[in-house]
Amino acid sequence: MKKAQPNALTGAEAMVRMLQGHGVKHIFGLCGDTSLPFYDALHRLNHGITHILSRDERSAAYMADGYARVSGKVGVCEGPSGGGATYIAPGLVEANESSIPILAITTDISVGARGRYALTELDQSAMFRPLTKWNGVIERAEDIPKMLRAAFREMTTGRPGAAHLALPFDVQKGAVDATDIWHDEDLGRHPAWPTGPDPAAITKLAAVLLAAKNPVVVCGGGVVLAGAEGGLIRLIEQLEIPVATTISGKGSIPEDHPLALGVVGSNGGVPETRAFMEAADLILLIGCRAGSVTTERWRYPSPGACKVAHIDSDPGVIGANYPTEAAVVSDAKLALAALNAEIGAPTPPARDLNEAAVTAAKTAKFAAFHALAQSEERPIRPERLVATLSALLDDSTVVIADPGTPCPYLSAYYPVLRAGRQFFSNRAHGALGYSLPASVGAYYGRPGAKIVAVMGDGSFGFNAGELETVARLGLPITFIVVSNGVFGWIKAGQKSGFDERYFSVDFSTTDHARVADAFGLQTWRVEDPDELHTKLAAALNCPGPSLVDVVCQPLQEANAPVSEWVA
């Protein structure tokens, strides 16, 4: 614990000092009149925090989310009262349900103005309560330090999540005792204070694993969040167990590992990987909620078809969808360390689901993919785009995929060859317009890494204004727009489930390269598949921000790795 030297502070100054103390280096946000004291404090004080001005509060929250995912630190966003607070909400609920710790600070009207029809008055406490893990309205300036400490503690311990603090205008001007400006250094990163497993639960899980003839491990985002990749690899290698991942779990294991199956589920899964879920006699879920997409609406596995074991830091997740043979409530890294110590070095039994079976499945999966990836068809097949990206990007690149067309193709066929957070998408609520602002946060969260954001043209329309932010700051991010003039996921669903009754899903084709050029980016447009490699390479090697507009086959006409369009 560290304490600052006594001196007089305003509420706004205390807020800045508490953020500084928790290791905050970046704040993403948008100015408003209720934020003026806070902005003034950021301007006057020496604190080492960089403020990144976004063009939309929702974007600011997505920036904080992307930052937190790749940095392991808390992402911080801010916005003003009224409309600003409502705009920031989508990013908070996405982060919270994805177990990503971001703090949203929304300034507010003065406490004394409540109930008097003040402009932008809003019950922020009620609005944010269901969207966050922790939520508070600061009523008195002297409460700022303790509420910041509470927010950081809740965000980073247990299952990480989002927090919200409302900071009224008059509270920003109130007095704070500077001796109360202290913090715990551990709480600026996540997971903080991880909780280890019950030894008896580990013993039971080890026995269940060793008794299984054909177990399969399914890793969710909890493995990457906990930094448990090393323990996972040790476990599956000593027991020769195939590993599948959810989309959020990509990076739990390098996907060229001989026991790595790739993504399972209705979005990004393929028949070859689904077969492992059907054949398993035990499925071990690690940091995975076993939701509708991962299990294809709880059909793979079907309840009772095999035994299920579960490791998760959130006890509410365990047993929610499947009866559980063995349950371990723990941080994934600590649980796997204990499990490996318990098991030791046994001789794996003969298995049907072994390394050879994994190799055969991946060979079949990618043979079908590469056959389509060589197509000279126009519009360009998404497989061709993914194959070209895979050839051009190295394993240090961070790829962010928007929902829609990019997500299933990249999830299924883009190989993450380095353990850790090298790929992510907003899987909790799947709102369009995520990858562009999230890539800005990722840039600041992992300096020096190449950042690539892939989005559909529907997504582009949600947050195109943030290209000004990228150009203003000169960020060397490459944006790829999959352009087909349709909300393809919905049109594909109308085709498969509603007898091709297409309604209100098509929109005008846009030259996204020209739009981005107007913002100051280097741009290319690709319609000929033979030009794809050259133009993508040029964009990726560009020293500043770049965008490639790729005219692609729409989803309803494609062979997307999607088993069901309604999750």
C-alpha positions in Angstrom: 0.0 0.0 0.0 1.2 3.5 -0.9 0.1 6.8 0.5 0.5 10.2 -1.2 1.9 13.2 0.6 -0.8 15.4 2.2 -2.1 18.3 0.2 -5.5 19.8 -0.7 -7.3 18.1 -3.6 -10.5 18.7 -5.5 -12.7 15.7 -6.3 -11.6 15.9 -9.9 -7.9 15.9 -8.8 -8.5 13.0 -6.5 -10.1 11.0 -9.3 -7.0 11.6 -11.5 -4.6 10.7 -8.6 -6.5 7.5 -7.8 -6.4 6.4 -11.5 -2.7 7.2 -11.6 -2.1 5.2 -8.5 -3.8 2.1 -10.0 -1.4 2.3 -12.9 -3.8 3.8 -15.5 -1.8 5.0 -18.5 -4.6 5.6 -21.0 -8.1 6.9 -20.9 -10.4 6.7 -23.9 -13.3 9.2 -24.0 -15.3 12.1 -25.2 -15.7 15.5 -23.7 -18.9 17.1 -22.4 -19.9 20.0 -20.2 -20.3 17.9 -17.1 -16.8 16.7 -17.5 -15.1 20.1 -17.5 -13.6 19.9 -14.0 -12.2 16.4 -14.7 -10.7 17.5 -18.0 -9.2 20.5 -16.3 -7.5 18.3 -13.7 -6.2 16.0 -16.4 -4.8 19.1 -18.1 -3.1 20.6 -15.1 -1.7 17.7 -13.2 1.4 15.7 -13.9 0.1 12.1 -14.0 1.5 10.2 -17.0 -2.0 9.4 -18.3 -2.7 9.8 -22.1 -6.2 10.8 -23.0 -7.4 9.4 -26.4 -10.2 11.5 -27.8 -12.8 9.3 -29.5 -15.7 10.4 -31.7 -18.3 8.4 -29.9 -18.7 7.1 -26.3 -19.5 3.6 -27.5 -16.3 3.6 -29.4 -14.4 4.8 -26.2 -15.8 1.8 -24.3 -14.8 -0.6 -27.1 -11.3 1.0 -27.1 -11.0 0.3 -23.4 -12.2 -3.2 -23.9 -9.6 -3.9 -26.6 -6.9 -2.3 -24.4 -7.8 -4.5 -21.5 -7.9 -7.7 -23.5 -4.3 -7.4 -24.8 -2.6 -5.6 -22.0 -3.8 -7.4 -18.9 -4.6 -4.0 -17.3 -7.9 -2.3 -16.6 -9.3 -0.4 -19.5 -10.7 3.1 -18.6 -13.2 5.0 -20.7 -15.2 8.2 -19.9 -18.0 10.2 -21.1 -20.5 13.0 -20.1 -24.0 12.8 -18.7 -27.2 12.1 -20.6 -26.5 10.9 -24.2 -22.9 10.2 -23.4 -23.8 7.8 -20.6 -26.4 6.0 -22.8 -23.9 5.7 -25.7 -21.2 4.1 -23.4 -23.5 1.4 -22.2 -23.0 -1.2 -25.1 -19.3 -1.4 -24.4 -19.8 -2.0 -20.7 -22.2 -4.9 -21.1 -20.0 -6.5 -23.7 -16.9 -6.2 -21.5 -18.8 -7.4 -18.4 -20.2 -10.5 -20.1 -16.8 -11.3 -21.6 -15.1 -11.0 -18.2 -13.1 -8.0 -19.3 -12.3 -5.4 -16.6 -13.1 -1.9 -17.9 -14.1 1.1 -15.8 -16.5 3.7 -17.3 -16.5 7.1 -15.6 -19.6 9.1 -16.6 -19.8 12.6 -15.3 -23.2 13.8 -14.2 -25.3 16.8 -13.3 -24.7 18.3 -9.9 -26.3 16.4 -6.9 -28.1 19.6 -6.0 -29.7 19.8 -9.5 -31.5 16.5 -9.2 -35.2 16.5 -9.7 -35.2 20.0 -11.2 -35.3 19.0 -14.8 -31.7 19.7 -15.4 -30.4 19.1 -18.9 -29.1 15.5 -19.3 -30.5 14.3 -15.9 -30.6 10.5 -15.9 -30.7 7.8 -13.2 -27.3 6.5 -13.9 -27.3 4.1 -11.0 -30.4 2.3 -12.2 -29.2 2.3 -15.8 -25.8 0.7 -15.3 -26.7 -1.7 -12.5 -27.7 -4.7 -14.7 -24.8 -4.0 -17.1 -21.9 -4.1 -14.8 -20.3 -6.2 -12.0 -20.0 -3.1 -9.8 -21.7 0.2 -10.1 -21.8 3.4 -8.0 -22.7 7.1 -8.0 -20.3 9.3 -6.0 -22.5 11.5 -3.8 -19.7 13.2 -1.8 -16.2 14.1 -2.9 -14.6 12.5 0.1 -15.9 9.1 -1.1 -14.0 9.2 -4.3 -10.9 7.3 -3.0 -12.8 4.5 -1.4 -15.1 4.1 -4.3 -12.2 3.9 -6.8 -10.6 1.3 -4.6 -13.8 -0.7 -4.5 -14.3 -0.5 -8.3 -10.8 -1.7 -9.1 -11.1 -4.5 -6.5 -14.4 -5.8 -8.0 -13.2 -5.5 -11.6 -10.1 -7.5 -11.2 -10.8 -10.2 -8.6 -13.0 -13.3 -8.9 -14.5 -13.3 -12.4 -13.3 -10.0 -13.9 -15.9 -7.6 -15.1 -16.9 -4.0 -15.8 -17.5 -1.2 -13.4 -19.2 2.1 -13.6 -18.8 5.3 -11.6 -21.0 8.4 -12.0 -19.1 11.6 -11.0 -21.4 14.6 -10.5 -20.3 18.0 -11.5 -20.4 19.5 -8.0 -18.6 16.4 -6.5 -15.7 17.1 -8.9 -15.3 20.5 -7.2 -15.6 19.2 -3.6 -12.7 18.7 -1.2 -10.9 15.4 -0.6 -8.5 14.6 2.2 -5.2 13.8 0.3 -4.2 11.3 3.0 -6.9 9.0 1.7 -5.2 8.8 -1.7 -3.9 5.3 -1.5 -4.3 2.1 -3.5 -3.3 -1.6 -3.8 -0.9 -2.0 -6.7 -2.2 -5.5 -7.5 -5.6 -4.3 -8.5 -4.5 -2.5 -11.7 -4.1 -5.8 -13.5 -6.3 -8.9 -13.9 -6.8 -11.4 -12.6 -5.8 -10.0 -9.2 -5.7 -12.1 -6.1 -6.6 -15.3 -8.0 -8.3 -18.0 -5.9 -6.9 -21.5 -5.9 -8.8 -24.8 -5.9 -10.1 -27.1 -3.2 -7.5 -30.0 -3.0 -10.4 -32.5 -2.7 -12.0 -31.2 -5.9 -8.7 -31.6 -7.7 -8.3 -35.1 -6.5 -11.8 -36.0 -7.8 -11.2 -34.3 -11.2 -7.9 -36.1 -11.6 -9.6 -39.4 -11.0 -12.4 -38.6 -13.5 -9.8 -37.6 -16.1 -7.7 -40.7 -15.7 -10.7 -43.0 -15.9 -11.9 -41.5 -19.2 -11.1 -43.3 -22.4 -11.7 -40.5 -24.8 -11.7 -37.1 -23.1 -11.8 -33.8 -24.9 -10.9 -30.4 -23.3 -12.9 -27.4 -24.4 -11.2 -24.0 -23.5 -13.1 -20.8 -23.2 -11.8 -17.3 -22.7 -11.0 -18.0 -19.1 -7.8 -19.9 -20.0 -6.3 -16.9 -21.8 -7.6 -14.4 -19.2 -5.8 -16.4 -16.5 -2.6 -16.9 -18.5 -3.1 -20.7 -18.1 -1.8 -21.7 -21.5 1.4 -23.4 -20.1 -0.5 -25.5 -17.6 -3.1 -26.5 -20.2 -0.4 -27.7 -22.6 1.4 -29.7 -19.9 -1.9 -31.4 -19.0 -3.0 -32.4 -22.5 0.5 -33.5 -23.5 0.9 -35.9 -20.6 -2.6 -37.4 -21.0 -2.8 -37.0 -24.8 -6.1 -35.2 -24.8 -7.4 -33.3 -27.8 -8.2 -29.6 -27.1 -10.9 -27.6 -28.8 -11.6 -23.9 -28.0 -14.4 -21.5 -28.2 -13.9 -18.3 -30.3 -13.0 -16.4 -27.1 -10.7 -19.3 -26.2 -8.5 -19.0 -29.3 -5.0 -18.6 -28.1 -5.4 -21.1 -25.3 -3.0 -23.4 -27.3 -1.1 -22.7 -30.5 -3.3 -24.1 -33.2 -0.5 -25.9 -34.9 -0.1 -28.1 -31.8 -0.7 -31.7 -32.7 -3.5 -32.0 -30.1 -5.2 -28.6 -31.0 -8.5 -29.2 -32.8 -9.5 -25.5 -33.4 -12.8 -23.9 -32.7 -16.0 -25.9 -32.0 -19.6 -24.7 -32.1 -22.1 -23.3 -34.5 -19.8 -20.3 -35.4 -16.5 -21.4 -36.7 -16.9 -25.1 -36.0 -16.9 -27.7 -38.8 -18.1 -31.4 -39.0 -14.6 -32.7 -38.4 -14.4 -31.0 -35.0 -18.0 -31.6 -34.1 -17.3 -35.3 -34.4 -14.9 -35.1 -31.4 -17.7 -33.6 -29.2 -19.9 -36.5 -30.2 -17.3 -39.2 -29.6 -16.0 -38.0 -26.3 -16.9 -39.9 -23.1 -15.7 -36.9 -21.0 -15.6 -33.2 -21.8 -13.6 -31.0 -19.5 -14.7 -27.4 -19.8 -12.1 -24.9 -18.7 -13.0 -21.2 -18.3 -16.0 -21.9 -20.6 -19.7 -21.2 -20.0 -20.9 -23.9 -22.4 -23.3 -21.5 -24.0 -25.5 -21.8 -27.1 -22.8 -21.1 -29.7 -20.1 -23.4 -28.2 -22.5 -26.3 -27.8 -24.7 -25.6 -30.9 -27.6 -25.0 -28.6 -26.7 -27.7 -26.2 -26.6 -30.5 -28.7 -22.8 -31.2 -28.7 -22.6 -32.6 -26.2 -26.2 -33.4 -25.6 -27.1 -33.7 -21.9 -26.4 -37.2 -20.7 -24.4 -38.3 -23.8 -21.1 -38.1 -21.9 -19.7 -37.0 -18.6 -18.8 -33.3 -18.0 -16.2 -31.8 -15.7 -15.7 -28.1 -15.2 -13.1 -25.6 -14.1 -14.2 -22.0 -13.7 -13.6 -19.1 -11.4 -17.3 -18.3 -11.4 -19.3 -21.0 -9.5 -22.5 -19.8 -11.1 -21.3 -21.1 -14.5 -20.7 -24.6 -13.3 -23.7 -26.9 -13.6 -25.7 -24.2 -15.3 -26.2 -26.3 -18.5 -24.9 -29.8 -17.8 -24.8 -32.1 -14.9 -21.2 -32.0 -13.7 -19.2 -35.1 -12.7 -16.3 -33.0 -11.2 -16.3 -29.3 -10.4 -13.4 -27.1 -9.6 -14.1 -23.5 -8.6 -10.7 -21.8 -9.2 -8.6 -19.6 -11.3 -7.7 -21.7 -14.4 -4.0 -21.3 -14.0 -3.9 -22.3 -10.4 -6.4 -25.2 -11.0 -4.3 -26.6 -13.8 -1.1 -26.3 -11.8 -2.7 -28.3 -9.0 -4.2 -30.8 -11.4 -0.8 -31.4 -13.1 0.8 -31.9 -9.7 -1.9 -34.4 -8.7 -1.7 -36.4 -11.8 2.1 -36.6 -12.1 3.3 -38.4 -15.2 1.1 -41.3 -16.0 1.1 -43.5 -19.1 -1.8 -42.4 -21.3 -4.2 -45.2 -22.1 -4.9 -46.2 -25.7 -7.4 -43.7 -27.1 -9.5 -43.4 -30.3 -9.4 -39.6 -29.9 -5.6 -39.2 -30.0 -3.0 -37.2 -31.9 -3.5 -39.2 -35.1 -7.2 -38.5 -35.0 -6.7 -34.8 -34.5 -4.3 -34.7 -37.4 -6.7 -36.5 -39.7 -9.5 -34.1 -38.7 -7.5 -31.0 -39.3 -6.2 -32.4 -42.6 -9.8 -32.9 -43.8 -10.9 -29.6 -42.6 -8.2 -27.6 -44.3 -8.3 -29.6 -47.5 -11.8 -28.4 -48.0 -10.8 -24.9 -47.0 -7.8 -24.7 -49.3 -9.8 -25.9 -52.3 -12.1 -22.9 -52.0 -9.3 -20.6 -51.0 -7.7 -21.0 -54.5 -10.9 -20.0 -56.2 -10.6 -17.3 -58.9 -14.3 -16.4 -58.5 -15.7 -12.9 -58.3 -16.8 -11.6 -55.9 -13.8 -12.9 -54.0 -14.4 -15.9 -51.7 -13.9 -15.2 -48.0 -11.7 -18.3 -47.9 -9.3 -16.6 -50.3 -9.1 -13.6 -48.1 -8.4 -15.6 -44.9 -5.8 -17.7 -46.7 -4.0 -14.6 -47.9 -4.0 -13.0 -44.5 -2.7 -16.2 -42.9 0.2 -16.2 -45.4 1.0 -12.5 -44.8 0.7 -12.2 -41.0 3.2 -13.4 -38.5 2.3 -14.9 -35.1 2.8 -11.7 -33.2 0.0 -9.9 -35.1 -3.2 -9.1 -33.1 -6.3 -9.7 -35.2 -9.7 -8.4 -34.2 -12.8 -9.7 -36.0 -16.2 -8.1 -36.1 -19.2 -10.3 -36.0 -20.9 -11.1 -39.3 -18.8 -12.5 -42.2 -15.3 -12.1 -40.6 -15.9 -14.0 -37.4 -16.8 -17.6 -38.6 -14.2 -17.6 -41.3 -11.3 -16.3 -39.1 -12.4 -18.4 -36.2 -12.4 -21.5 -38.2 -9.5 -21.0 -40.6 -7.1 -18.3 -39.3 -4.5 -20.1 -37.3 -3.3 -18.6 -34.0 0.2 -19.9 -33.7 1.2 -18.2 -30.5 -0.5 -18.8 -27.1 -2.2 -15.8 -25.6 -4.5 -13.1 -26.8 -3.6 -12.8 -30.5 -7.2 -12.9 -31.8 -10.5 -11.8 -30.4 -14.0 -10.8 -31.2 -16.9 -9.5 -29.2 -18.7 -12.7 -28.5 -20.9 -11.9 -25.5 -23.4 -9.7 -27.4 -22.0 -9.6 -30.9 -22.7 -5.9 -31.7 -21.5 -4.7 -35.0 -19.0 -1.9 -35.1 -16.6 -3.4 -32.5 -13.4 -4.2 -34.3 -12.5 -0.7 -35.5 -12.5 1.0 -32.1 -11.2 -2.1 -30.3 -8.2 -2.1 -32.5 -7.3 1.4 -31.3 -7.3 0.1 -27.7 -5.3 -2.9 -28.8 -2.7 -0.6 -30.3 -2.1 1.2 -27.0 -2.4 -2.0 -25.0 0.3 -3.8 -27.0 2.8 -1.2 -28.3 4.8 -2.4 -31.3 2.5 -5.2 -32.3 0.9 -5.1 -35.7 -2.9 -4.7 -35.3 -5.4 -5.8 -38.0 -9.1 -5.2 -37.7 -11.4 -7.1 -40.0 -15.0 -6.0 -40.4 -18.0 -6.4 -42.7 -19.4 -3.3 -44.5 -22.4 -3.4 -42.2 -20.0 -3.0 -39.2 -18.0 -0.3 -41.1 -21.2 1.9 -41.2 -21.5 1.8 -37.4 -18.1 3.4 -36.5 -16.6 4.8 -39.7 -16.2 8.2 -37.9 -13.4 6.7 -35.7 -11.2 6.6 -38.8 -10.7 10.3 -38.1 -9.4 9.3 -34.6 -7.0 6.8 -36.2 -5.8 9.3 -38.8 -5.4 12.1 -36.3 -3.2 9.9 -34.1 -1.4 8.3 -37.0 -2.0 4.8 -35.7 -0.4 2.1 -38.0 -3.5 -0.2 -37.9 -4.7 -2.0 -41.0 -8.4 -2.2 -41.5 -10.0 -4.8 -43.9 -13.6 -4.4 -45.0 -15.4 -7.4 -46.3 -17.7 -5.6 -48.7 -20.9 -7.3 -50.0 -23.7 -4.7 -49.5 -25.8 -6.8 -47.1 -26.3 -7.8 -43.5 -25.2 -11.2 -44.5 -25.8 -13.1 -41.3 -29.4 -12.2 -41.2 -29.9 -12.8 -44.9 -28.3 -16.2 -44.6 -30.8 -16.9 -41.7 -33.7 -15.8 -43.9 -32.5 -18.1 -46.6 -32.1 -21.2 -44.5 -34.9 -20.8 -42.0 -37.5 -18.6 -43.7 -37.7 -19.9 -47.3 -35.7 -17.1 -48.8 -38.2 -14.4 -47.7 -35.6 -11.7 -47.8 -36.7 -8.5 -46.0 -34.8 -5.3 -45.3 -31.2 -6.7 -45.2 -29.7 -5.2 -48.4 -28.0 -1.8 -48.6 -26.1 0.2 -51.1 -22.6 -0.8 -52.1 -20.1 1.7 -50.8 -16.5 2.4 -52.0 -15.0 2.2 -48.5 -11.6 2.9 -49.8 -12.7 6.3 -51.0 -14.4 7.0 -47.6 -11.2 6.1 -45.7 -9.1 8.1 -48.1 -11.2 11.2 -47.3 -10.2 10.7 -43.6 -6.5 10.5 -44.5 -5.8 6.8 -44.6 -3.8 4.9 -47.3 -6.4 2.8 -49.1 -6.8 0.0 -51.7 -9.9 -1.6 -53.2 -9.8 -5.2 -54.4 -12.2 -6.9 -56.8 -9.8 -9.2 -58.6 -8.6 -12.2 -56.4 -5.2 -12.1 -58.2 -4.6 -8.6 -56.7 -5.5 -9.6 -53.2 -2.0 -10.6 -52.0 -0.2 -7.6 -53.4 -2.6 -5.0 -52.1 -3.0 -6.6 -48.6 0.8 -6.7 -48.4 1.1 -3.1 -49.3 -1.4 -2.1 -46.6 0.2 -4.2 -44.0 3.6 -2.7 -44.7 2.2 0.9 -44.6 3.8 3.0 -41.9 0.5 4.7 -41.1 -3.2 3.7 -41.0 -4.4 1.8 -44.0 -7.6 0.2 -45.2 -8.3 -2.4 -47.9 -11.9 -2.7 -49.2 -12.4 -6.3 -50.4 -15.4 -7.1 -52.6 -16.5 -10.5 -51.3 -19.1 -13.1 -51.8 -22.1 -12.6 -49.4 -22.7 -15.0 -46.6 -26.0 -16.4 -48.0 -24.1 -17.6 -51.1 -21.0 -18.8 -49.3 -19.8 -22.0 -47.6 -19.4 -20.4 -44.2 -18.4 -22.6 -41.3 -21.8 -21.9 -39.6 -24.1 -24.8 -38.6 -27.0 -22.6 -37.5 -27.7 -18.9 -38.1 -29.8 -18.4 -35.0 -27.7 -19.0 -31.8 
